[in-house]
Every structure is written in structure tokens, then in C-alpha cells.
């Protein structure tokens, strides 16, 4: 008798039907029936009344069920306790990020970090740029990837790169005529979608400031919570949006991304507590420097903290 057989038995007892239990267990019915028969032979009693409709447990089956529940629950508790113990003995490194950097090679960075530091318990938390400041100062995150420049004596930030901005427009929009880049002046009188709505200041304010600097007055400004919502509204022809160029990697077929005539960009910023030279942060910055070099991107000066520079 093993734990696998107990789980098979519990599935059949719950479903009261071998076919449904087999489907639930993602296996064929004949092997499941054989496993239950072997279990019954081992305990020396029939566990199911196969003649009843629906199938029911025998007296022996009900007793076995009570003990099987306890055994499988204790096994699950043992596994969870061991996972907690192992994770507790590993150094934890928590990284915050704004959603848009997921398209700017962040998954590649995270995968490489995990390969470089398999003994570190890496956790990822989505949060807006301004939320990252308090999270860093309070110790809720150890590093963060954001897009808003800010000054705080307790936080050090490194601009990793400037990512160019592009326009996101619905298919068939009048500004898509021809192949030329779109001049921001052409946005005058168009409804604009910005994100995130809160907390502010945010990437939304970068876009609004860019348009103000160009003297552009949208007909309306719709503020939404997140990037995906903004793109959904663009596809629904509710307005246009300005997004980082990497967003086109989402592969949406209901939106056209077009370059801007003006040079406009949004920074990708790595932030961490000032003076932090922890091994985990050092590994992250070394991974960043190595990957940036391999991608042909400029490696920001001083990317690796002084402890290992």
C-alpha cells in the first residue's frame, strides 16, 4: 500500500464512479480499477459496493476512508512543512516590477538570475513605481524595476536604459495612412488613453507631460488602471495610447504600433536601498551587466555595486 493508492481510493470514493475518478486523475479506467482491486486484496476486504447505484462504500470502506483522509492530510502537511523549512533556510530576495517591463526582457533577466543563484528564494511582486519607494524603505522588496524618476535619500536608482515610445492605434485609424512615423501634433483632438490611473505620479504623467511639451491637446483623456486595459480600449477604438516599444512583443493583431516622429522615451530604472551591497543584489546587477552586453545594449556605468566592482 502506498500514498498513490490512497489518493486513487479517495478519488473513487468522492466521485462514486470509476470513470469520473479516472478522468479526475488523468488516467485510464482499467489501471485505476486494478489499483483499487490490489488495495482491496491487501487490506483483505471489499471497499466499494459495486452493485449499488451510485456506487457506495462498504462498512470496511468507510473505516478505510476515515484513515486514508488522515494519512493523506498528514502527508500533505509533511510536504508543506519541509517546503517551508527549506525555503526558510534560503536567503530571500524580493523584486518589485511595473507590468510594462515584463516586455522589456525582464523574464530573461529573472531566468538568468535563477540560474546564477539557485540557492536564493527569489520572489516577484507587481507594483507601480511610486509604490516601490515605500516598499524598499520598509524592507518589503529588495530591488525594483520601475519607470518614474524620483529622489529619495534612502533609495538609490540606476537608469538602465531609455526605451523609445511608440503609438498604439486601432486598425484602420486615420493616422495610419502611409508608412511615415506619426507626429505628436497629429494627436490634437484625438481621445487619449493613459495608465496607470493611480498611484501618481506615474508613467501616465510622463505621457501627459510629453504631449504638453508639444502643445498637444487631446479631445479627452481616459485614465485606466493598467496597460492591458489601455490596449483593450485602443482595440475597441476608444482612443489612442503611447506605450514603450517593447509592448509590441505582445503580438496583438487588433492594434497597430507606429513609431513617433519625435524622439520620446521612458526610462527603465533599477532601484534599491542606498548602500545595499548584499550578495543577491550584486548577483542581480552582474546578471544585468552580462545580459546587456550580450544583447548589444550599453551597460550603465557603475551597474555592479562597489563591493564587487
Secondary structure per residue as TSV (DSSP state, phi and psi in degrees):
chain	resnum	aa	ss	phi	psi
A	1	X	-	360.0	133.2
A	2	X	-	-135.5	172.5
A	3	X	H	-63.3	-30.5
A	4	X	H	-63.3	-43.7
A	5	X	H	-64.2	-37.3
A	6	X	H	-62.6	-40.0
A	7	X	H	-68.8	-36.5
A	8	X	H	-60.8	-46.9
A	9	X	H	-59.4	-44.6
A	10	X	H	-65.0	-35.7
A	11	X	H	-65.7	-43.1
A	12	X	H	-66.9	-40.8
A	13	X	H	-64.0	-34.6
A	14	X	H	-74.2	-45.8
A	15	X	H	-79.4	-25.7
A	16	X	T	58.2	31.9
A	17	X	S	-165.1	128.2
A	18	X	H	-67.7	-37.4
A	19	X	H	-65.1	-47.9
A	20	X	H	-65.5	-37.8
A	21	X	H	-64.6	-40.9
A	22	X	H	-63.1	-41.0
A	23	X	H	-63.5	-41.8
A	24	X	H	-63.3	-35.6
A	25	X	T	-87.5	-1.0
A	26	X	T	58.3	49.0
A	27	X	S	-144.9	168.0
A	28	X	-	-77.8	157.5
A	29	X	H	-70.4	-43.0
A	30	X	H	-56.4	-45.8
A	31	X	H	-62.4	-35.4
A	32	X	H	-64.9	-44.7
A	33	X	H	-60.5	-40.9
A	34	X	H	-63.9	-40.0
A	35	X	H	-63.5	-40.6
A	36	X	H	-68.2	-39.2
A	37	X	H	-63.0	-41.8
A	38	X	H	-62.9	-38.8
A	39	X	H	-63.8	-43.6
A	40	X	H	-64.2	-38.9
A	41	X	H	-63.6	-38.4
A	42	X	H	-69.4	-40.7
A	43	X	H	-82.9	-15.1
A	44	X	T	79.8	25.2
A	45	X	S	-157.2	151.3
A	46	X	-	-74.9	134.5
A	47	X	-	-98.3	-20.7
A	48	X	E	-126.2	140.4
A	49	X	E	-89.3	95.0
A	50	X	T	-73.9	-13.3
A	51	X	T	-84.7	-16.5
A	52	X	S	-81.8	155.0
A	53	X	S	-130.6	113.8
A	54	X	S	-72.1	165.3
A	55	X	-	-58.6	140.8
A	56	X	E	-128.4	163.4
A	57	X	E	-78.9	144.3
A	58	X	-	-79.1	176.7
A	59	X	H	-58.7	-44.6
A	60	X	H	-64.0	-36.5
A	61	X	H	-64.7	-38.1
A	62	X	H	-67.0	-40.4
A	63	X	H	-64.4	-44.2
A	64	X	H	-62.6	-38.5
A	65	X	H	-59.7	-46.0
A	66	X	H	-59.2	-42.9
A	67	X	H	-74.1	-35.8
A	68	X	H	-63.7	-40.1
A	69	X	H	-59.4	-45.6
A	70	X	H	-65.0	-42.2
A	71	X	H	-65.5	-47.0
A	72	X	H	-66.9	-35.5
A	73	X	H	-65.4	-42.6
A	74	X	H	-66.2	-35.5
A	75	X	H	-64.6	-42.7
A	76	X	H	-63.6	-41.1
A	77	X	H	-64.4	-37.8
A	78	X	H	-64.1	-44.9
A	79	X	H	-61.7	-44.0
A	80	X	H	-65.6	-38.9
A	81	X	H	-63.1	-40.7
A	82	X	H	-68.5	-39.1
A	83	X	H	-62.1	-43.3
A	84	X	H	-63.6	-40.6
A	85	X	H	-63.8	-46.0
A	86	X	H	-64.2	-43.6
A	87	X	H	-67.0	-34.8
A	88	X	H	-66.8	-28.2
A	89	X	T	-85.2	-5.7
A	90	X	S	-99.3	139.9
A	91	X	-	-64.6	135.7
A	92	X	E	-99.4	141.1
A	93	X	E	-134.8	116.2
A	94	X	E	-107.4	127.7
A	95	X	E	-119.3	124.9
A	96	X	E	-93.2	154.5
A	97	X	E	-156.0	147.9
A	98	X	-	-85.5	145.9
A	99	X	G	-55.7	-35.6
A	100	X	G	-65.9	-23.0
A	101	X	G	-75.6	-8.9
A	102	X	G	-61.5	-27.2
A	103	X	G	-92.8	-5.0
A	104	X	T	-105.0	43.3
A	105	X	T	75.1	12.0
A	106	X	H	-60.3	-42.5
A	107	X	H	-56.9	-37.6
A	108	X	H	-62.8	-41.5
A	109	X	H	-64.4	-43.6
A	110	X	H	-66.2	-42.1
A	111	X	H	-61.5	-42.9
A	112	X	H	-67.0	-37.2
A	113	X	H	-61.5	-45.0
A	114	X	H	-64.0	-35.7
A	115	X	H	-68.8	-37.8
A	116	X	H	-75.6	-25.3
A	117	X	T	-136.6	66.9
A	118	X	T	-64.8	-19.2
A	119	X	T	-90.0	0.5
A	120	X	S	-97.9	132.9
A	121	X	E	-84.2	93.9
A	122	X	E	-86.9	128.6
A	123	X	E	-121.4	141.5
A	124	X	E	-115.6	136.3
A	125	X	E	-133.4	124.8
A	126	X	E	-76.6	128.8
A	127	X	-	-159.8	148.4
A	128	X	-	-69.8	162.0
A	129	X	H	-56.7	-45.9
A	130	X	H	-70.5	-27.5
A	131	X	H	-68.5	-26.5
A	132	X	H	-65.7	-30.9
A	133	X	H	-60.4	-55.4
A	134	X	H	-65.9	-35.2
A	135	X	H	-64.0	-38.9
A	136	X	H	-67.2	-46.7
A	137	X	H	-66.0	-31.2
A	138	X	T	-89.0	-2.9
A	139	X	T	79.6	14.1
A	140	X	S	-78.6	-26.1
A	141	X	-	-132.8	157.8
A	142	X	S	-105.4	-23.1
A	143	X	E	-153.7	158.8
A	144	X	E	-151.6	142.8
A	145	X	E	-108.2	116.7
A	146	X	E	-135.2	-169.3
A	147	X	S	-132.7	-2.1
A	148	X	-	-106.1	127.3
A	149	X	-	-75.1	135.1
A	150	X	-	-152.7	161.5
A	151	X	-	-120.9	126.7
A	152	X	B	-149.0	127.6
A	153	X	T	-61.9	-20.3
A	154	X	T	-91.4	-7.4
A	155	X	E	-124.2	133.1
A	156	X	E	-105.2	134.7
A	157	X	E	-124.8	145.9
A	158	X	E	-127.7	120.5
A	159	X	E	-76.6	111.5
A	160	X	E	-76.2	-42.6
A	161	X	E	-168.1	162.7
A	162	X	E	-102.3	119.6
A	163	X	E	-97.9	128.4
A	164	X	E	-66.2	152.2
A	165	X	E	-101.5	149.6
A	166	X	E	-134.1	164.7
A	167	X	E	-93.9	139.5
A	168	X	E	-110.8	120.9
A	169	X	E	-131.3	152.8
A	170	X	E	-71.5	152.5
A	171	X	T	-58.0	134.1
A	172	X	T	87.7	2.8
A	173	X	-	-63.9	146.7
A	174	X	G	-60.7	-29.7
A	175	X	G	-75.2	-6.7
A	176	X	G	-88.5	-2.2
A	177	X	S	-61.6	128.9
A	178	X	S	81.4	-177.3
A	179	X	S	-114.3	3.6
A	180	X	S	-71.9	154.2
A	181	X	-	-60.0	154.9
A	182	X	B	-92.1	128.5
A	183	X	-	-80.4	135.2
A	184	X	G	-59.2	-27.7
A	185	X	G	-60.9	-25.9
A	186	X	G	-72.0	-10.6
A	187	X	G	-78.2	-11.7
A	188	X	T	-57.3	130.0
A	189	X	T	84.1	-1.6
A	190	X	S	-95.4	145.3
A	191	X	E	-70.5	136.7
A	192	X	E	-115.9	139.8
A	193	X	E	-113.2	126.8
A	194	X	E	-126.1	158.1
A	195	X	E	-151.2	156.1
A	196	X	-	-82.3	158.0
A	197	X	-	-68.9	-35.7
A	198	X	S	-155.4	158.1
A	199	X	S	-75.9	159.7
A	200	X	S	-117.1	154.9
A	201	X	S	-70.0	158.6
A	202	X	S	-153.3	-171.4
A	203	X	H	-57.4	-32.2
A	204	X	H	-57.8	-39.7
A	205	X	H	-70.9	-30.1
A	206	X	H	-61.7	-44.0
A	207	X	H	-66.9	-45.5
A	208	X	H	-63.3	-38.5
A	209	X	H	-65.9	-40.2
A	210	X	H	-58.4	-44.8
A	211	X	H	-69.8	-39.2
A	212	X	H	-61.4	-41.3
A	213	X	H	-61.4	-27.1
A	214	X	T	-94.5	3.4
A	215	X	T	69.5	26.0
A	216	X	-	-91.8	131.6
A	217	X	-	-118.9	101.9
A	218	X	-	-64.7	157.2
A	219	X	S	-71.7	-28.0
A	220	X	E	-160.5	153.7
A	221	X	E	-122.8	116.4
A	222	X	E	-101.6	119.8
A	223	X	E	-98.8	127.1
A	224	X	E	-125.5	167.9
A	225	X	S	-76.0	-35.8
A	226	X	S	-146.3	166.5
A	227	X	H	-58.9	-46.6
A	228	X	H	-59.7	-39.4
A	229	X	H	-64.7	-42.8
A	230	X	H	-59.6	-44.8
A	231	X	H	-68.1	-35.1
A	232	X	H	-62.1	-39.7
A	233	X	H	-70.6	-33.3
A	234	X	H	-62.1	-47.4
A	235	X	H	-60.7	-31.3
A	236	X	T	-83.0	7.2
A	237	X	T	63.7	34.6
A	238	X	S	-90.8	-9.7
A	239	X	-	163.9	-175.0
A	240	X	B	-117.6	164.8
A	241	X	E	-143.5	150.3
A	242	X	E	-111.0	123.3
A	243	X	E	-133.7	161.0
A	244	X	E	-62.4	146.6
A	245	X	G	-60.4	-31.1
A	246	X	G	-65.3	-16.6
A	247	X	G	-63.3	-25.1
A	248	X	G	-63.4	-14.1
A	249	X	G	-68.6	-11.4
A	250	X	G	-65.5	-20.0
A	251	X	-	70.4	30.8
A	252	X	-	-71.1	139.0
A	253	X	S	-100.0	-4.7
A	254	X	S	-103.6	11.5
A	255	X	E	-138.2	143.4
A	256	X	E	-111.3	130.4
A	257	X	E	-101.7	131.4
A	258	X	E	-133.2	139.0
A	259	X	E	-64.9	154.8
A	260	X	B	-96.0	147.7
A	261	X	S	-68.5	-34.2
A	262	X	S	-84.5	153.3
A	263	X	-	-81.3	108.8
A	264	X	-	-132.8	139.0
A	265	X	E	-146.2	165.8
A	266	X	E	-130.0	132.1
A	267	X	E	-76.1	151.4
A	268	X	E	-108.0	119.3
A	269	X	E	-119.4	130.3
A	270	X	E	-97.5	124.8
A	271	X	E	-120.1	146.0
A	272	X	E	-155.9	169.2
A	273	X	E	-65.9	138.0
A	274	X	T	-62.6	133.3
A	275	X	T	84.6	0.9
A	276	X	-	-75.2	119.0
A	277	X	-	-124.9	34.9
A	278	X	-	-62.3	150.7
A	279	X	H	-55.7	-37.2
A	280	X	H	-65.3	-43.2
A	281	X	H	-66.5	-38.9
A	282	X	H	-60.6	-44.7
A	283	X	H	-62.3	-42.2
A	284	X	H	-60.4	-46.2
A	285	X	H	-68.8	-34.3
A	286	X	H	-66.1	-39.9
A	287	X	H	-61.6	-44.8
A	288	X	H	-59.0	-47.8
A	289	X	H	-61.4	-42.3
A	290	X	H	-66.8	-44.3
A	291	X	H	-68.7	-42.7
A	292	X	H	-58.0	-42.2
A	293	X	H	-64.2	-41.0
A	294	X	H	-69.0	-27.6
A	295	X	T	-85.7	-3.2
A	296	X	T	78.3	19.1
A	297	X	-	-94.2	150.8
A	298	X	-	-65.9	131.0
A	299	X	-	-85.4	119.5
A	300	X	-	-58.1	138.2
A	301	X	T	-58.2	141.0
A	302	X	T	66.9	23.6
A	303	X	-	-62.8	-40.6
A	304	X	S	-83.7	126.7
A	305	X	-	-54.9	156.1
A	306	X	T	-60.2	-25.0
A	307	X	T	-62.1	-25.6
A	308	X	T	-125.7	8.9
A	309	X	-	-69.7	360.0
